[in-house]
């Protein structure tokens, strides 16, 4: 099985890891934060950051011939347990029914202090 990295300027990048790796029919997307790539700013509040992180996630998936509808498992890293309820609307709007399986661990923070959320995902890749 071959594997290759996905890179897009439409989502945050890092020199220390790939935005995503495609392996066969699966796409493994690294944690994607809610930084607005056009303005370089961080939206206020976890719901706004969730919406932006989902937009960034969709951009990475698009580069790998997948969509949010192809996500089968997601992990949402949160900095506050109350954030789970605060992202419910954004999550429901982004994913068709049935939504993907999801875990939501709560952590003490991210290396970037402005980040309130990070979303990683596993998706089925479309041919392409």
C-alpha positions in Angstrom: 0.0 0.0 0.0 1.3 3.4 -0.9 0.9 6.5 1.2 1.5 10.2 0.5 1.1 13.5 2.3 -1.5 16.1 1.6 -0.6 19.8 1.6 -2.9 22.8 1.1 -2.3 26.4 2.0 -6.0 26.7 2.8 -5.4 25.1 6.3 -2.7 25.6 9.0 0.5 23.9 8.2 3.5 22.7 10.3 7.0 21.7 9.3 6.8 18.9 12.0 3.9 16.9 10.6 1.7 16.3 7.6 -1.7 17.9 7.3 -3.0 14.5 6.2 -1.7 11.2 5.0 -3.5 9.2 2.4 -3.0 5.4 2.8 -5.0 3.4 0.3 -8.7 4.4 0.6 -8.2 6.2 3.9 -7.3 9.7 4.8 -5.8 10.5 8.2 -6.1 14.2 8.9 -3.9 15.7 11.7 -5.5 18.0 14.3 -6.8 21.0 12.6 -7.3 24.2 14.6 -9.7 27.1 14.0 -7.3 29.7 12.7 -8.7 31.8 9.8 -6.3 31.3 7.0 -7.4 34.4 5.0 -7.0 36.9 7.9 -4.5 35.0 10.0 -6.7 35.6 13.0 -8.4 33.4 15.6 -12.2 33.7 15.8 -13.7 34.6 19.2 -15.2 31.7 21.0 -15.1 28.0 20.6 -18.2 27.7 18.3 -16.6 30.2 15.8 -13.3 28.3 16.1 -15.1 25.0 15.5 -16.7 26.4 12.3 -13.3 27.6 11.1 -11.6 24.3 12.1 -14.3 22.4 10.1 -13.7 24.7 7.1 -9.9 24.0 7.4 -10.6 20.3 7.7 -12.8 20.4 4.6 -10.0 22.1 2.7 -7.5 19.3 3.7 -10.1 16.6 2.8 -10.8 18.3 -0.5 -7.1 18.0 -1.5 -7.4 14.2 -0.9 -10.6 13.7 -2.9 -12.8 13.5 0.2 -15.4 15.6 1.9 -16.8 16.1 5.4 -19.5 13.6 4.4 -16.7 11.0 4.0 -15.5 11.3 7.6 -16.0 8.1 9.5 -14.3 9.0 12.8 -13.3 12.3 14.4 -11.6 13.4 17.5 -12.4 16.8 18.8 -9.8 18.1 21.3 -11.3 20.6 23.7 -9.8 22.9 26.4 -13.0 23.0 28.5 -15.7 20.3 29.0 -18.4 22.9 28.5 -17.2 23.4 24.9 -18.8 20.1 23.8 -22.3 21.6 24.1 -21.1 24.9 22.5 -20.0 23.3 19.3 -23.1 21.1 18.8 -24.8 23.4 16.3 -21.6 23.9 14.1 -21.0 20.1 14.2 -24.6 19.2 13.2 -24.5 21.7 10.3 -21.2 20.4 9.0 -21.9 16.6 8.9 -24.7 14.8 7.2 -26.8 12.2 8.9 -25.5 9.9 10.3 -22.6 12.0 11.7 -19.2 10.3 12.1 -18.2 8.5 15.3 -16.6 11.0 17.6 -14.4 11.3 20.7 -14.0 14.5 22.6 -11.1 14.5 25.1 -10.6 17.5 27.3 -7.0 18.7 27.5 -5.3 21.5 29.5 -4.4 23.5 26.4 -2.6 23.7 23.1 0.9 24.9 22.2 -0.8 27.9 20.5 -2.6 29.6 23.4 -5.3 31.1 21.2 -6.5 27.7 20.1 -9.6 26.4 21.9 -10.3 23.3 19.7 -8.5 20.9 17.3 -10.2 18.4 15.1 -8.6 15.3 13.6 -10.4 12.9 11.3 -10.3 9.7 9.4 -12.2 9.6 6.1 -12.9 7.3 3.2 -11.3 8.6 0.1 -13.1 8.9 -3.2 -11.4 7.7 -6.4 -9.3 10.4 -8.0 
